[in-house]
Amino acid sequence: MEVKANNPILYKGTGTPYLAIFDNQGIPVMNPLTGIPLGAYISSWSYVYDEEKENLATITIDTGNPDTVDVEALQENRDIFLQWGYIFSDGTFVSSPAINIKVRDFDCIFDSTGTHITIKCIDGTNHLRFMPPHKPTEDTDDSMVKFLDSGCGLNVGVIIERFE
């Protein structure tokens, strides 16, 4: 019986995990006080992928800056992108593709240790599940092709594959 070895993800067994947050333009979301990406202030996060229900991300950010609660990209109903991975000691990295999610809930606590923000997000395409079907009219500006090119009105990519 042949045993196949798994290639480890971590370089020499070590790596620093990271989570990067980007706004809907693909620009890193920054701490307005320090100019450092907010990903550096994340104390915990989770992303639950579910085939049948909505995907759910929960992110906790701890900063000493109360103005962090006013960061426009983190407000409810805003689209953000997440990307996670590892940074290795030699400066190389491995990362996931960026995923689109929508901020569903924003909660913050101010105390003597700083500002603590918890955001809960759903997958960015979740709205597709509840959208009424598109009904093209004879107007050339309302064609199915233009509807798909606009990402079904949700600014998401659409791929059509034909299987035979």
VEXTI-461595 format. One record per residue (C-alpha): residue number from 1; x, y, z. Coordinates in steps of 0.05 Angstrom, whole numbers, plus 32768, in hexadecimal, padded with zeros to 4 digits. Example, Ala and Ser with C-alpha at 12.3 -4.5 7.8 and 13.67 -1.06 7.14 Angstrom:
<rec num="1" x="80F6" y="7FA6" z="809C"/>
<rec num="2" x="8111" y="7FEB" z="808F"/>
***
This chain:
<rec num="1" x="8000" y="8000" z="8000"/>
<rec num="2" x="801C" y="8043" z="7FEB"/>
<rec num="3" x="8018" y="807C" z="801C"/>
<rec num="4" x="8018" y="80C3" z="7FFF"/>
<rec num="5" x="8036" y="80FB" z="8028"/>
<rec num="6" x="800F" y="813B" z="802F"/>
<rec num="7" x="8035" y="817A" z="801F"/>
<rec num="8" x="8030" y="81A8" z="805B"/>
<rec num="9" x="8013" y="81EE" z="8051"/>
<rec num="10" x="8041" y="820E" z="8084"/>
<rec num="11" x="8089" y="821C" z="8070"/>
<rec num="12" x="80B5" y="81F6" z="80A1"/>
<rec num="13" x="8078" y="81EF" z="80CE"/>
<rec num="14" x="8070" y="823A" z="80DC"/>
<rec num="15" x="8048" y="8273" z="80C0"/>
<rec num="16" x="8021" y="82AF" z="80D7"/>
<rec num="17" x="7FD7" y="82AB" z="80C6"/>
<rec num="18" x="7FB7" y="82EA" z="80AA"/>
<rec num="19" x="7F74" y="8304" z="8094"/>
<rec num="20" x="7F72" y="833F" z="8065"/>
<rec num="21" x="7F34" y="836B" z="805C"/>
<rec num="22" x="7F29" y="8392" z="801C"/>
<rec num="23" x="7EF3" y="83C3" z="8009"/>
<rec num="24" x="7EC7" y="83BA" z="7FCC"/>
<rec num="25" x="7EFD" y="83DB" z="7FA1"/>
<rec num="26" x="7F32" y="83A8" z="7FB7"/>
<rec num="27" x="7F57" y="83DB" z="7FE3"/>
<rec num="28" x="7F6D" y="83C3" z="8029"/>
<rec num="29" x="7F41" y="83DD" z="8061"/>
<rec num="30" x="7F6F" y="8407" z="808E"/>
<rec num="31" x="7F6E" y="841E" z="80D6"/>
<rec num="32" x="7F62" y="8469" z="80CE"/>
<rec num="33" x="7F8F" y="847B" z="8109"/>
<rec num="34" x="7FCD" y="8451" z="80F9"/>
<rec num="35" x="7FC7" y="8444" z="80AE"/>
<rec num="36" x="7FD3" y="83F9" z="80BB"/>
<rec num="37" x="7FA3" y="83C8" z="8099"/>
<rec num="38" x="7F6B" y="83B2" z="80C8"/>
<rec num="39" x="7F7D" y="836A" z="80BC"/>
<rec num="40" x="7FB7" y="8374" z="80ED"/>
<rec num="41" x="7F84" y="8384" z="8124"/>
<rec num="42" x="7F59" y="8345" z="811C"/>
<rec num="43" x="7F58" y="831D" z="815C"/>
<rec num="44" x="7F2A" y="82E6" z="8143"/>
<rec num="45" x="7F03" y="82D2" z="8105"/>
<rec num="46" x="7EDD" y="8298" z="80E7"/>
<rec num="47" x="7EBF" y="8288" z="80A4"/>
<rec num="48" x="7E8B" y="8252" z="80A0"/>
<rec num="49" x="7E7F" y="8237" z="805A"/>
<rec num="50" x="7E3C" y="8216" z="804F"/>
<rec num="51" x="7E23" y="81FA" z="800C"/>
<rec num="52" x="7DD9" y="8200" z="801F"/>
<rec num="53" x="7DD6" y="823E" z="804C"/>
<rec num="54" x="7DFA" y="8280" z="804B"/>
<rec num="55" x="7E44" y="8282" z="8059"/>
<rec num="56" x="7E52" y="82A9" z="8099"/>
<rec num="57" x="7E91" y="82CF" z="80AD"/>
<rec num="58" x="7E9C" y="82EB" z="80F3"/>
<rec num="59" x="7ED6" y="831B" z="80FD"/>
<rec num="60" x="7EED" y="833C" z="813E"/>
<rec num="61" x="7F1A" y="8379" z="8139"/>
<rec num="62" x="7F3B" y="8397" z="8176"/>
<rec num="63" x="7F59" y="83DC" z="8170"/>
<rec num="64" x="7F69" y="8417" z="819D"/>
<rec num="65" x="7F47" y="8446" z="816B"/>
<rec num="66" x="7EFD" y="8456" z="8177"/>
<rec num="67" x="7EFA" y="8473" z="8130"/>
<rec num="68" x="7EFF" y="842C" z="8115"/>
<rec num="69" x="7EB4" y="8425" z="811D"/>
<rec num="70" x="7EAB" y="845B" z="80E8"/>
<rec num="71" x="7ED4" y="8436" z="80B2"/>
<rec num="72" x="7EA5" y="843A" z="8076"/>
<rec num="73" x="7EB7" y="83F6" z="8059"/>
<rec num="74" x="7EA1" y="83D1" z="8099"/>
<rec num="75" x="7E5B" y="83EE" z="809E"/>
<rec num="76" x="7E1D" y="83C3" z="8096"/>
<rec num="77" x="7E0A" y="83AE" z="804F"/>
<rec num="78" x="7E4F" y="83BF" z="8033"/>
<rec num="79" x="7E75" y="838E" z="8007"/>
<rec num="80" x="7EBA" y="837A" z="801E"/>
<rec num="81" x="7EEC" y="8346" z="8008"/>
<rec num="82" x="7F12" y="8316" z="8036"/>
<rec num="83" x="7F52" y="82F2" z="8027"/>
<rec num="84" x="7F77" y="82C5" z="8058"/>
<rec num="85" x="7FB7" y="829E" z="8059"/>
<rec num="86" x="7FFC" y="8297" z="8079"/>
<rec num="87" x="803A" y="82C3" z="8077"/>
<rec num="88" x="807A" y="829B" z="807E"/>
<rec num="89" x="80BB" y="82AF" z="80A0"/>
<rec num="90" x="80DF" y="82B8" z="805D"/>
<rec num="91" x="80AB" y="82EB" z="8046"/>
<rec num="92" x="8085" y="82BD" z="8017"/>
<rec num="93" x="803B" y="82B0" z="8021"/>
<rec num="94" x="8001" y="8285" z="800C"/>
<rec num="95" x="7FBB" y="82A2" z="8009"/>
<rec num="96" x="7F74" y="8291" z="7FF6"/>
<rec num="97" x="7F4F" y="82B3" z="7FBD"/>
<rec num="98" x="7F2A" y="82F2" z="7FD4"/>
<rec num="99" x="7EE1" y="82E4" z="7FE4"/>
<rec num="100" x="7EA8" y="8316" z="7FE1"/>
<rec num="101" x="7E7D" y="831D" z="8020"/>
<rec num="102" x="7E4B" y="8350" z="8038"/>
<rec num="103" x="7E4B" y="836E" z="807E"/>
<rec num="104" x="7E0A" y="8359" z="809E"/>
<rec num="105" x="7E14" y="836E" z="80E7"/>
<rec num="106" x="7E44" y="839F" z="8108"/>
<rec num="107" x="7E4D" y="83A1" z="8154"/>
<rec num="108" x="7E7F" y="83C7" z="817D"/>
<rec num="109" x="7E95" y="83CD" z="81C6"/>
<rec num="110" x="7EBE" y="8405" z="81E4"/>
<rec num="111" x="7EE3" y="83F6" z="8224"/>
<rec num="112" x="7F24" y="8406" z="8249"/>
<rec num="113" x="7F4B" y="83D6" z="821B"/>
<rec num="114" x="7F35" y="83F6" z="81DA"/>
<rec num="115" x="7F01" y="83EF" z="81A4"/>
<rec num="116" x="7EE7" y="83A9" z="8194"/>
<rec num="117" x="7EC0" y="83A0" z="8154"/>
<rec num="118" x="7E9C" y="8360" z="813E"/>
<rec num="119" x="7E81" y="835D" z="80F8"/>
<rec num="120" x="7E57" y="8324" z="80DD"/>
<rec num="121" x="7E56" y="831B" z="8092"/>
<rec num="122" x="7E31" y="82EF" z="8061"/>
<rec num="123" x="7E4A" y="82D8" z="801D"/>
<rec num="124" x="7E43" y="830F" z="7FE9"/>
<rec num="125" x="7E1A" y="82E3" z="7FBB"/>
<rec num="126" x="7DE6" y="82D2" z="7FF0"/>
<rec num="127" x="7DB6" y="8305" z="7FD3"/>
<rec num="128" x="7DB2" y="82DC" z="7F93"/>
<rec num="129" x="7D8B" y="82A7" z="7FB9"/>
<rec num="130" x="7D52" y="82D8" z="7FC7"/>
<rec num="131" x="7D52" y="8302" z="7F87"/>
<rec num="132" x="7D16" y="82FD" z="7F5A"/>
<rec num="133" x="7D27" y="82E1" z="7F15"/>
<rec num="134" x="7D3D" y="8313" z="7EE1"/>
<rec num="135" x="7D09" y="831E" z="7EAB"/>
<rec num="136" x="7D28" y="8341" z="7E6F"/>
<rec num="137" x="7CFD" y="8370" z="7E48"/>
<rec num="138" x="7D04" y="8385" z="7DFF"/>
<rec num="139" x="7D2D" y="83C1" z="7E15"/>
<rec num="140" x="7D75" y="83B6" z="7DFE"/>
<rec num="141" x="7D8F" y="83D2" z="7E40"/>
<rec num="142" x="7D6B" y="839B" z="7E66"/>
<rec num="143" x="7D87" y="835D" z="7E44"/>
<rec num="144" x="7D9C" y="831E" z="7E68"/>
<rec num="145" x="7DE4" y="8327" z="7E51"/>
<rec num="146" x="7DE7" y="836D" z="7E71"/>
<rec num="147" x="7DC7" y="8351" z="7EB0"/>
<rec num="148" x="7DFC" y="831B" z="7EB5"/>
<rec num="149" x="7E34" y="834B" z="7EA3"/>
<rec num="150" x="7E1F" y="8377" z="7EDE"/>
<rec num="151" x="7E25" y="833B" z="7F0C"/>
<rec num="152" x="7DDA" y="8332" z="7F13"/>
<rec num="153" x="7DD6" y="8378" z="7F30"/>
<rec num="154" x="7E02" y="8363" z="7F6B"/>
<rec num="155" x="7E48" y="8373" z="7F50"/>
<rec num="156" x="7E5D" y="8329" z="7F52"/>
<rec num="157" x="7E7F" y="8302" z="7F1C"/>
<rec num="158" x="7E54" y="82D3" z="7EF2"/>
<rec num="159" x="7E70" y="8297" z="7ECE"/>
<rec num="160" x="7E46" y="826F" z="7E9E"/>
<rec num="161" x="7E5F" y="822A" z="7E8B"/>
<rec num="162" x="7E41" y="81FC" z="7E58"/>
<rec num="163" x="7E46" y="81B2" z="7E65"/>
<rec num="164" x="7E37" y="817E" z="7E30"/>
***
